[in-house]
Amino acid sequence: MLQQSLSKKLLTSVLSVYFLLTFVVTCGQVIAEYVNTKDYIRDELATLQKTFSRSLTRAIWELNTKQTITTAEGLLAIPMIEGIIVRDDSGEIISQLGRSLDIHKLYSQQLVQEEVILEDTKSGLFGYTFPLIFEFSGRATQVGDVTLFSSREVVFSRIMVSIYFLIGNAMIKTTFLIILFLMAFRKLLTDPLAQLTDQIENLELDELEGEHIEIETDEHNELKVMEKSFNRLIDKVVQYRKELELAQKELIISNEKLDQHNVQLEQDVARKTSNLSQAMMDLQQQKYELEKQKIVLTDEIDLRRSTELELLTKQTELERYVEELSLAQERLLGTEKMAALGGLVAGITHDINTPIGIGVTAISFLQERLNQIDVAYKEKTLSPKVLENFINDAKQSTSLLTTNLDRASELIASFKQIAVDQASEAVRTINFKDYINEVIRSLHPQLKKTAHSIKLACPEDLILNLPAGAISQIFTNLIMNSLIHGFEGKNNGIIDINITSNETDLIINYKDNGNGVTSEQLEKLFNPFFTTKRDQGGSGLGTHIMLNLVKQTLSGSIEATSNTGEGLSYVIKFPKNMQKPLPIFNQD
């Protein structure tokens, strides 16, 4: 009796694979529907930005908190929005409604500068943050930002009908296939196999001659082939049984001959055993010598292991020393950057004093003239001529005051941007020529003490996405090296900066007509701590910082050429645009 039907096992295997595939495909379709619906909701959030950002921006700009909250409540009424957070330009929350994440953990008190996608797997919330930019008189000002939140519950509510349809469709197809498979397996496999099994069990092994099996089917399939093959096997078994009886008779004769050969073999074995004993003695001697060599090798291996442990200990100490040296080098690099920033602060402070001092003088003069006019008015001695003179003096004073305050404002703005960039590695969009001019302007306190000049050739419309701090640090180090080292002993030095670009790269050609360096100094130019001004306080980190900024921060290359007395030239090449990290915060 069969313990397990082959047809049932096969049917179970086929249906199991089908169920698994159906389950996987259905799950895949559900996941795809979920992802597509989630992406569609994100697109709708992006569309809402274009619809409501203008009204929110106007309300925040006009400090209309009530209008801001009303607009936020209107957005929250949209079914797909689970929560909303509106912040002003200082990062303070104006309105926070519905479900949301902790905005201070995400962005601290800083505003986002561009659109940012948020997602929190634990709570199921995902959102979209965009800045609110108000344009007034041709200037764009960020007045705050808005974060819209949705959730996976919203996604599931939209796709629930599709999920029910997919599951129902899979169940109907599965039921139909089960019925079809049961009928097909019973007709084509189960019944024929049962007939075959019954006939095989009824065969008499002792009387196989003339016995055959027969399957009742009109199809010429594998079972029919099995029937013919089994019948041929029965015929061969009958034939082999006859041949076996003949072979048994021949085997009896062969056994008699084998007994005779055994006697002869025993004699040969006795003779060869004596020879084998001598060989065993020789092998024993060789084994003794091998054991002696093994002892010697063991001692040598122990010695090598001891030496290896000592070498590993030394290697660990060397790695620790290298790590300490690297840490010290990084600290020196940071100190060098802060020293350059301190020099920039001192120089810009001196330059700002002049326009501010002139402004104070102009205000004092204007106050004095105003007091005189006030006295003349009270004493009724104010004449048209005196009033005309006062108006002329007031125009001159206000003009002088405006000019010098604008100059101070430009210096402060330039210093602020350069200082922030040198303390940060954030990627931002800049007009390259304007930015280089800002760097040169920030070095004006060092340049105005000399008769040296800087010539800059750069396209006007060169707009790039770069780490502005790295660019500022590189040009500051280049110009200060020319002033300190290249133009030592020279009165009228010239620095030529030529900036060009191709489809992918920016190329900077920097050259001065200073003293230059020798070939030996040129080979060590980018080495850390190499300087020709060691006795004058030079650290030797300026060119090494440039090398690290160009290669690591900008992913570019830098080359230097020089001849003694013919100046020093640099060729710097790096990709024009770099991917901005997300999110990017205001550096103020």
C-alpha positions in Angstrom: 0.0 0.0 0.0 1.4 3.4 -0.9 2.4 5.6 2.0 2.2 8.8 -0.1 0.8 9.3 -3.6 3.3 10.6 -6.2 0.6 12.5 -8.0 -0.5 14.2 -4.7 3.1 15.1 -3.9 3.7 16.5 -7.4 0.4 18.4 -7.2 1.3 19.8 -3.8 4.7 20.9 -5.0 3.2 22.6 -8.1 0.5 24.4 -6.1 3.0 25.4 -3.4 5.2 27.1 -6.0 2.2 28.7 -7.6 0.9 29.9 -4.2 4.4 31.3 -3.4 4.7 33.1 -6.8 1.2 34.5 -6.5 1.9 35.7 -3.0 5.2 37.3 -4.0 3.7 38.9 -7.2 0.7 40.2 -5.2 3.0 41.7 -2.5 5.1 43.2 -5.2 2.1 44.8 -6.8 0.9 46.1 -3.4 4.4 47.6 -2.7 4.6 49.1 -6.1 1.1 50.7 -5.7 2.2 52.0 -2.2 5.4 53.5 -3.6 3.7 55.1 -6.6 0.9 56.6 -4.5 3.5 57.9 -2.0 5.5 59.5 -4.8 2.2 61.0 -6.2 1.4 62.5 -2.7 4.9 64.0 -2.6 4.4 65.6 -6.0 1.1 67.0 -4.7 2.9 68.5 -1.7 5.4 70.1 -4.2 2.4 71.5 -6.1 0.9 72.9 -2.9 4.2 74.8 -2.4 3.6 76.7 -5.7 -0.1 77.3 -4.7 0.3 78.6 -1.1 3.9 79.8 -0.8 3.1 83.3 -2.2 0.3 84.0 0.3 2.3 82.6 3.3 5.4 84.6 2.2 3.3 87.8 2.0 1.6 87.1 5.4 5.0 86.5 7.2 6.6 89.5 5.5 3.7 91.7 6.7 3.9 90.1 10.2 0.2 89.0 9.8 0.3 86.1 12.2 -3.5 85.6 12.0 -3.4 85.3 8.2 -0.5 82.8 8.5 -2.4 80.6 10.9 -5.5 80.8 8.7 -3.6 79.7 5.7 -1.9 76.9 7.7 -5.4 75.7 8.8 -6.6 75.7 5.2 -3.7 73.5 4.2 -4.3 71.1 7.1 -7.9 70.8 5.9 -6.6 69.1 2.7 -7.1 65.3 3.2 -3.6 64.3 2.3 -1.9 66.7 4.7 -1.4 65.3 8.3 0.5 68.3 9.7 2.1 71.6 9.0 4.9 73.7 10.6 5.5 77.4 9.6 8.6 79.2 10.8 9.7 82.8 10.5 13.1 84.2 9.5 14.6 83.5 13.0 13.6 79.9 13.0 10.8 80.4 15.5 7.6 78.4 14.9 4.6 80.6 14.0 2.1 77.7 13.5 2.3 74.0 14.2 -0.8 72.0 13.5 -1.6 68.2 13.2 1.0 65.4 13.3 4.6 66.5 12.8 8.2 65.8 13.7 10.4 67.8 16.0 11.5 70.6 13.6 14.3 71.7 16.0 15.9 68.3 15.9 15.8 68.3 12.1 17.1 71.9 11.5 17.9 73.4 14.9 17.0 77.1 14.6 18.3 77.5 11.0 16.2 77.8 7.9 16.5 75.5 4.9 17.9 77.1 1.8 16.2 74.8 -0.7 13.6 72.1 -1.0 14.2 69.1 1.4 12.3 65.8 1.5 11.7 64.3 5.0 10.8 60.8 6.1 10.5 59.1 9.5 10.1 55.4 9.3 9.2 54.9 12.9 6.2 57.3 13.0 5.2 56.7 9.3 5.4 60.5 8.6 7.0 61.9 5.5 7.1 65.5 4.4 8.4 68.2 2.3 10.2 71.4 3.5 10.6 74.5 1.2 11.9 78.0 1.9 9.7 81.1 1.7 11.4 83.8 -0.5 10.0 87.3 -0.7 11.2 89.5 -3.6 11.2 93.2 -3.0 12.8 95.8 -5.2 14.7 93.2 -7.1 16.2 91.6 -4.0 15.2 88.1 -2.7 14.9 87.7 1.1 14.1 84.5 2.9 11.3 85.2 5.5 10.9 81.7 6.8 10.1 78.1 5.7 7.2 75.7 5.6 7.1 71.9 6.3 4.1 69.8 5.1 3.6 66.3 6.5 1.7 63.3 5.3 1.7 59.7 6.5 1.6 56.1 5.4 -2.0 56.0 6.7 -3.0 58.4 3.9 -1.2 56.3 1.4 -3.0 53.1 2.6 -6.4 54.8 2.5 -5.8 55.6 -1.2 -4.6 52.2 -2.3 -7.0 50.0 -0.1 -9.4 49.4 -3.0 -6.6 48.4 -5.3 -5.3 46.0 -2.6 -8.8 44.4 -2.2 -9.0 44.0 -6.0 -5.5 42.4 -6.2 -6.2 39.9 -3.4 -9.6 39.0 -4.9 -8.1 38.5 -8.3 -5.4 36.2 -6.9 -7.9 34.1 -4.9 -10.2 33.6 -8.0 -7.3 32.5 -10.2 -5.9 30.2 -7.5 -9.3 28.5 -7.0 -9.7 27.9 -10.7 -6.2 26.5 -11.2 -6.6 24.1 -8.2 -9.8 22.6 -9.8 -8.1 22.4 -13.2 -4.9 20.7 -11.7 -7.0 18.2 -9.7 -8.9 17.0 -12.8 -5.8 16.9 -15.0 -3.7 15.0 -12.5 -6.4 12.5 -11.8 -7.0 11.7 -15.4 -3.4 11.8 -16.7 -1.4 10.6 -13.7 -3.3 9.2 -10.7 -5.5 6.6 -12.4 -2.8 5.2 -14.8 -0.3 5.0 -12.0 -2.8 3.0 -9.8 -3.3 0.5 -12.6 0.5 0.2 -13.1 1.0 -0.4 -9.4 -1.7 -3.1 -9.1 -0.3 -5.1 -12.0 3.3 -4.9 -10.7 2.2 -6.1 -7.2 0.4 -9.1 -8.8 3.5 -10.3 -10.7 4.9 -13.7 -9.6 8.8 -13.5 -9.6 9.2 -17.3 -10.0 7.0 -17.4 -13.1 7.9 -14.3 -15.1 8.1 -16.0 -18.4 5.2 -14.8 -20.6 4.0 -12.2 -18.0 3.4 -8.5 -19.1 1.7 -5.4 -17.8 -0.8 -3.2 -19.7 -2.0 0.4 -19.0 -5.4 1.4 -20.3 -4.7 4.6 -22.2 -4.8 5.7 -25.8 -2.1 8.3 -25.5 1.5 7.6 -26.2 3.0 9.3 -23.1 5.6 8.5 -20.5 3.4 5.9 -18.8 3.1 4.0 -22.1 6.8 4.2 -22.5 7.2 2.9 -19.0 4.9 0.0 -19.8 7.0 -1.1 -22.8 10.2 -0.6 -20.9 9.0 -2.7 -17.9 7.8 -5.5 -20.3 11.3 -5.5 -21.9 12.8 -5.7 -18.5 10.8 -8.8 -17.6 11.9 -10.4 -20.9 15.6 -9.6 -20.0 15.2 -10.9 -16.5 14.0 -14.2 -17.8 16.9 -14.3 -20.2 19.4 -13.3 -17.5 18.1 -16.0 -15.2 18.9 -18.7 -17.9 22.4 -17.2 -18.4 22.9 -17.1 -14.6 22.3 -20.8 -14.3 25.0 -21.4 -17.0 27.4 -19.1 -15.2 27.0 -20.9 -11.9 28.2 -24.1 -13.5 31.2 -22.4 -15.0 31.9 -20.8 -11.5 32.2 -24.2 -9.9 34.9 -25.1 -12.4 36.7 -21.8 -11.8 36.7 -22.3 -8.0 38.6 -25.5 -8.3 41.3 -23.8 -10.4 41.4 -20.9 -7.9 42.2 -23.3 -5.0 45.3 -24.4 -6.9 46.4 -20.8 -7.4 45.9 -20.0 -3.7 48.5 -22.6 -2.7 51.0 -21.1 -5.0 50.2 -17.6 -3.8 50.8 -18.6 -0.2 54.3 -19.7 -1.1 55.0 -16.4 -2.8 53.7 -14.4 0.2 56.1 -16.2 2.6 59.0 -15.4 0.4 58.1 -11.7 0.1 57.3 -11.3 3.8 61.0 -11.8 4.7 62.0 -9.1 2.2 59.3 -6.8 3.7 60.7 -7.2 7.2 64.1 -5.8 6.1 62.3 -2.8 4.4 60.5 -2.1 7.7 63.7 -1.9 9.6 65.1 0.6 7.1 61.8 2.7 7.4 62.2 2.7 11.2 65.6 4.2 10.9 64.4 6.9 8.5 61.5 7.7 10.9 64.0 8.3 13.8 66.0 10.7 11.7 62.8 12.6 10.6 61.8 13.0 14.3 65.2 14.6 15.0 64.7 17.0 12.1 61.2 17.8 13.4 62.5 18.8 16.8 65.0 21.2 15.1 62.3 22.7 12.9 60.0 23.1 16.0 62.7 25.1 17.8 63.2 27.3 14.7 59.4 27.9 14.4 59.2 29.0 18.0 62.0 31.5 17.5 60.4 32.9 14.4 57.0 33.3 16.3 58.8 35.2 19.1 60.4 37.5 16.5 57.1 38.0 14.8 55.4 39.0 18.1 58.1 41.6 18.7 57.7 43.0 15.2 53.9 43.2 15.6 54.5 45.1 18.9 56.8 47.6 17.1 54.3 48.0 14.3 51.5 48.8 16.8 53.7 51.5 18.4 54.6 52.9 15.0 50.9 53.1 14.0 50.1 54.9 17.2 53.0 57.4 16.6 51.7 58.0 13.0 48.1 58.6 14.3 49.4 61.1 16.9 51.4 62.9 14.1 48.4 63.0 11.9 46.3 64.5 14.7 48.9 67.1 15.4 49.1 68.0 11.7 45.3 68.5 11.6 45.5 70.8 14.6 48.3 72.8 13.0 46.2 73.1 9.8 43.2 74.4 11.8 45.5 76.9 13.7 46.9 78.2 10.4 43.3 78.8 9.1 42.3 80.6 12.3 45.5 82.7 12.2 44.7 83.8 8.6 41.1 84.7 9.7 42.5 86.7 12.6 44.8 88.6 10.2 41.7 89.3 8.1 39.8 90.6 11.1 42.6 93.0 12.1 43.1 94.4 8.6 39.4 94.9 7.9 38.9 96.6 11.3 41.6 99.2 10.3 40.0 99.8 6.9 36.5 100.3 8.4 37.8 102.9 10.9 38.5 105.4 8.1 35.0 105.7 6.6 33.3 105.5 10.0 35.6 108.3 11.3 34.7 110.5 8.3 31.0 109.7 8.9 31.3 110.8 12.6 33.0 114.0 11.5 30.3 114.7 8.9 27.5 114.1 11.5 29.2 116.4 14.1 29.5 119.2 11.5 25.9 118.7 10.4 24.7 118.8 14.1 26.7 122.0 14.7 25.2 123.7 11.6 21.7 122.5 12.7 22.1 124.1 16.1 23.1 127.4 14.4 20.0 127.3 12.3 17.9 126.5 15.3 19.3 129.5 17.2 18.8 131.8 14.2 15.2 130.6 13.9 14.4 131.1 17.5 16.0 134.6 17.5 14.2 135.4 14.2 17.5 136.3 12.5 17.2 133.4 9.9 17.7 134.8 6.5 17.4 133.2 3.1 21.1 133.3 2.5 21.8 131.6 5.9 19.2 128.9 5.1 20.7 128.4 1.6 24.2 128.0 3.1 22.8 125.5 5.6 21.1 123.5 2.8 24.4 123.3 0.8 26.4 122.3 3.8 23.7 119.6 4.7 23.8 118.2 1.1 27.6 117.9 1.2 27.6 116.3 4.7 24.9 113.8 3.8 26.6 112.9 0.5 29.9 112.4 2.4 28.2 110.4 5.1 26.3 108.2 2.5 29.5 107.5 0.5 31.6 106.5 3.6 28.8 104.4 5.2 28.3 102.6 1.8 32.1 101.9 1.8 32.0 100.6 5.4 28.9 98.4 4.5 30.7 96.9 1.5 33.8 96.1 3.6 31.7 94.5 6.4 29.6 92.5 3.9 32.8 91.3 2.1 34.5 90.4 5.4 31.4 88.7 6.7 31.0 86.4 3.6 34.8 85.6 3.4 35.0 84.9 7.1 31.9 82.6 7.1 33.2 80.8 4.0 36.7 80.2 5.5 35.1 78.7 8.6 32.8 76.4 6.6 33.0 73.9 3.8 29.4 74.4 2.6 28.7 74.2 -1.1 26.9 77.3 -2.5 26.3 79.1 -5.8 28.6 82.0 -6.5 29.6 84.4 -9.3 33.2 83.4 -9.5 34.6 86.7 -10.7 32.6 88.7 -8.1 33.7 86.3 -5.3 37.4 86.6 -6.3 37.1 90.4 -6.2 35.6 90.0 -2.7 38.6 88.0 -1.6 41.0 90.6 -3.1 38.9 93.4 -1.4 39.3 91.6 2.0 43.1 91.6 1.5 43.1 95.3 0.8 44.7 96.2 4.2 47.8 94.2 3.2 47.8 95.4 -0.4 47.4 99.2 0.2 50.7 99.3 2.2 52.5 98.4 -1.1 52.6 99.4 -4.7 51.8 95.9 -5.9 48.9 95.3 -8.3 46.6 92.4 -9.1 45.2 91.7 -12.6 42.2 89.5 -12.8 40.8 88.0 -16.1 37.6 86.0 -15.6 34.3 85.6 -17.5 31.6 87.8 -16.1 28.9 85.1 -16.2 30.8 82.2 -14.6 28.3 80.9 -12.0 29.5 77.8 -10.1 28.4 75.5 -7.2 31.5 75.2 -5.1 32.8 75.1 -1.5 33.3 78.9 -1.3 35.4 78.6 1.8 38.0 76.5 0.0 38.2 79.0 -2.9 38.7 81.9 -0.4 41.4 80.0 1.5 43.3 79.0 -1.7 43.4 82.6 -3.2 44.2 84.1 0.2 47.2 81.8 0.6 48.3 82.4 -3.0 48.2 86.2 -2.7 49.8 86.3 0.8 52.6 84.0 -0.3 53.3 86.4 -3.2 53.3 89.4 -0.9 55.4 87.9 1.8 57.8 85.7 -0.1 57.6 86.5 -3.8 57.8 90.3 -3.6 60.3 90.5 -0.8 62.7 93.3 -1.8 60.5 94.4 -4.7 58.4 97.6 -4.9 56.1 97.1 -7.9 55.0 93.4 -8.0 52.4 92.2 -10.4 50.0 89.3 -9.9 48.2 87.9 -13.0 45.1 85.7 -12.4 43.7 84.2 -15.5 40.5 82.0 -15.1 39.2 79.9 -18.0 36.8 76.9 -18.2 35.8 74.0 -20.5 32.8 71.8 -20.5 33.6 70.1 -17.2 36.6 71.8 -15.5 37.7 75.2 -14.2 41.3 76.2 -14.9 43.1 78.8 -12.8 46.5 80.2 -14.0 48.1 82.2 -11.2 51.4 83.9 -11.8 53.6 86.6 -10.1 56.8 88.3 -11.2 58.4 87.8 -7.8 61.7 86.2 -6.7 60.6 82.7 -7.6 62.1 79.6 -5.9 65.0 77.2 -6.7 64.5 73.7 -8.1 65.2 72.2 -4.7 62.7 74.4 -3.0 60.1 73.7 -5.7 60.3 70.0 -5.0 59.4 70.6 -1.3 56.9 73.4 -2.0 53.8 71.5 -1.0 55.5 69.6 1.9 54.0 70.3 5.3 56.1 72.7 7.5 58.5 73.6 4.7 59.2 77.4 4.8 61.9 79.8 3.9 60.7 82.2 6.7 61.1 79.8 9.7 63.1 82.5 11.7 60.4 85.1 10.9 57.4 83.0 12.2 56.5 81.1 9.1 54.6 77.8 9.7 55.1 76.2 6.2 51.5 75.1 6.1 50.1 77.6 3.5 50.9 75.6 0.3 50.1 72.3 2.1 46.7 73.6 3.0 46.2 74.6 -0.7 47.2 71.1 -1.8 44.7 69.5 0.6 41.9 71.9 -0.4 42.4 71.3 -4.1 42.7 67.6 -4.0 40.4 66.5 -1.2 37.7 69.3 -1.0 37.6 70.3 -4.8 38.7 66.9 -6.2 41.2 68.6 -8.5 44.9 69.0 -9.2 47.6 71.7 -8.6 51.0 72.2 -10.2 53.7 74.7 -9.6 56.6 75.9 -11.9 59.3 78.5 -11.1 62.7 79.7 -12.0 64.8 81.8 -9.6 64.1 85.5 -10.3 61.3 84.8 -12.8 58.4 84.5 -10.4 56.2 81.5 -9.4 53.3 80.1 -11.4 50.4 77.8 -10.3 48.0 75.8 -12.5 44.9 74.7 -10.6 42.2 72.5 -12.2 39.0 71.1 -10.7 35.4 70.2 -11.6 33.2 73.3 -12.2 30.2 72.1 -10.2 29.9 70.0 -7.0 26.7 68.4 -5.6 25.2 70.3 -2.7 24.7 68.4 0.6 21.2 68.3 2.0 20.1 70.2 4.0 22.2 73.4 3.7 21.7 75.8 6.5 22.3 79.6 6.7 25.8 80.3 8.0 24.8 83.6 9.7 
